[in-house]
Amino acid sequence: MKFIYSFLLTLISLTIFCQENNYEVAKKEFENFIIQADSIKIQNIKNEKFEKILDIEQFYHSITRLLDFDLKESIYELRFMYSFNHILRGRGVRIYVFYLNGKEVGKIIDYNQYQNESKQISSNFHNEINKYILKHNKFYNTKSTQENFIKDFLNSKIYGDGCGYEMTRIKKIDDVERDILENAEKYINWMKSHNPEIQMWGYSEIEKLLKKNLIELDSDELKIYNHIKERNLVIETCSGCTFGIFEKVFK
């Protein structure tokens, strides 16, 4: 009996291990493809033949937009399917591809979080991305690194109040309350982010404080504030329960 019990425990453990590996192998195959693929291959990924990925679903090219200092960003969203103990399962993915002066300089793969699973990230960057980061740091007077760059873009925040069916007003961004004078310094830091949506949240909060004559910006802060409006990037926003809208804020 003890032998049979030990054998069953070993068999169950091996089965669970193999189940976990099904996803890991598919994930590795997906990463290898994305890291090596150019934009054309990514846009035609539904035609690609994989070994462990059974299907590509819900593929969507969200946007290609110009950011600061000749940096361009393309965002893709999809769901790849794989077998898990003979059951078809899927994983949602958002892919960020960055170009500097027309040349690809890096990618971020963001695996959406499901239930209690930890968020999984993969990234691959060329040294040329540091040219952009240096320009960013000089203009915004920051000391950001490639790690900060990745963190900022993964901190996806739709710029829009009252999104969703209930049209609930957004009171906090990253646990920082809006419309609070004491948080002005944090709003200024938002304007220095690599993420254009976070920058717009910072801009709008500072704008309200300025209109009420509650704060004054120094010359460097005013330069950033004016730059965000004059640059007028395409921003991810919403309209009620409609999400995934990309448009310029200032008409």
N, C-alpha and C positions, 0 to 999 in steps of 0.2 A: 504493500500500500504506500509506504513512504517513497519507494522508487517511482510509482505511478504519479503520486502527488508532485514530486520534484520535476518529473518529466513534463507534466501539464503546466506547471509554473514557468518552466523554461520555454515551452512552446508558446504560451500566451505572451511572454516577454518578447520573444522573437517576432511574433505577429505584430505586436504594437510597434516595435522598432521598424519593421518593414513598412507599416502603414505610414509612419512619420517620414520615412525616406521617400515615399512616393511624392509627397509635396516638395521635399528638399531637392530631389532630382529634377523635377519639373521646373522649380524655381531657378536652379542653376542653369538649366538649358535656356530658359527665358532670358536670364541676365547675360549669358554669353552672346546670345543673338543681339540683344538691344545694345550692348556696349560696342559691338563691332559694326552695327548697322548704320547706314546713313539715313537721311530723312526719307528717301524714296523707298528703301526697304521697310522702314517702320510703317509708312503709309500703306504698304502692300503686305503687311504682316498676316492678314487673313488668308493670303495665298501661300504662305510659307508652310513647309512640311516639317513637323517636329516629331521626335520620338516619344516623349513623355507628355507633351502638351497635346490634348485631344482636340481642342478647338479654341478659337479666339472669338469672343463675343463682345458686343457692346463697344466696338472700337469707335472712338470719336476723337478727331483732331480739334481740340477746344479753341486754340488760338496760336498765332505766331505774332509776336508784338515786339516793338523796339523799346528798350529800357534806357538806362543812363549810359553815356559814354560809348556809344556804338555797340552795346551789348544787346543781342536779340535772344528772345526766349520762345520756344515752341512747347506747347503742352498737349500731351496725348493721354487719353483715358481708355482703358479696356478691361476686359475680364478674361483670364485664361482658365481653361478647364483641364482637370487632371483626374486620374482615377485614385480613389481612396478606399481600399478594401472592397473593390468592385462597385463602388458607388461614385457617381460623377459629382465632383465638387469644383467650385470656382474660387478664384482669388482676384479681387479688384485691384487695379494698378493705375497709378498716375505717373507718367514719364515726363520729366523736364529735360529739354535739350537746349544748350546754350551755344550761341555763336558770337564771336568777336571779329568785327570787320569781315564778316562772311565766312569765317573759318570756325568749324566746330571746336569748342574748347572744353566741353564736358557734358555729363548727363547725371541726373538723379532719378532713381527708381524708388517710388514710394508705394509700399504694399499696404493697402488700407487695413485698418484694425478691425478685427472681427471678434465679438464677444470678449473673452478674457485673454485673447492672444496679444502678445506684445507687438508693438509696431515695428516693422522691419524696413530697413533702408539700405539701399546700395547706391554707390556713387563712383564715378570715374572722371577725373579732371586732368587736363593738360596744364603745363606750367603757364601757358599764355593767359589763363584766367587771372593770374596774379597781376597782370598789367591793368586789368579792369579794377581789381580790388585796391591797387595803389591809387588809381584816379579817384575812386570812391572815398578812400580815407582822406585824401588831400582836400577834396571839395567839402566833405561833410565833417571834417575834423574828427575822425574816428580812428580806431585802431583795430578794425575788424580783420578777421582771418578767413581762410577758405571754410573753416568750420562754422564761423558765424554766417557766411554766405549761404551755406547749405541749410543751416537751422532757420534762417529767415524765410527762405522759400518754402520750406516744409511747414512753416507756421501759416497755413493757408487761412485767410480771413476774407470773406466776401465783404466788400464795401457797400453796405446798404442797411438802412434801418427799417424795421418792420417786415423782415423777410418771413415767409411762411404763411400757412393758412390763417393763423391767429393774428398775424401782423404785430407780433410782440416787439416792443422797442428793445433794442440792445442796450443794456445798462453797463456792461463790462466788456473789455477786451483784454484777454490774458489776465484776468482777475484785477485789472485796473479800472476803477470806476470812471465813467465819463462825466463831463460837466462839473468837475471838481477843481477849483483853483489850485489847491495844494498838489495836484497831479500834473501841473503845467510842465515841469521838467521831464516827466515821463512822456508826455505828449510830444515834446520836442525831440526826445530820443526816438519816438516812433517815426518822425519825419526823416531820421537818419538811417532808417532800415534799408536793406537791399530790396525788400518786398514792397512793390508799388501799392498794394492794398493797405498795408500797415502804414505806409507813408501818408496815404490819403486820410486814414483815420486820424493820424496826428495832425495833419493840416486842418481838418474840419474842427477838431477840438480847440486848436490854437486860434482859429478864425473866430470862434464864438467868444473866446476870452478877450481877443483884441477888440471886437465890436462893442463889448461891454466896458472897454477901457480898464480891464482888470490887470493886464500885464503889458510890458514893453519888451520887445525883442532886441537883442544886441545886433550888430551889423552882420555877423556870421549867420545868426539864426534867421534874420530877415532875408538874407541871400537865399537860404535853403527854402524858406516859405514861398518866396516869389518864384524860385526855380520850379517847384512842384506845380504851381499853377501854370506858368508859362510853358513848361514841358508838356503838360496835359496828356499824359499817357492813357492808353486803353486800359481800363480797370475792370476786374471781375465784380459784377454787381448783381442785383436782383430786382424783380418787380412783383411784389406780393408773393405769391407761391411759385413764381417762375424764377428758376435759378439758372446759372451758367450763361448769364448775359455779359458780354464783353463790349464796353463802349467808353468813350471819353466822358469825363465828368463835366468839364467846362465846354459848353456849346459855343 
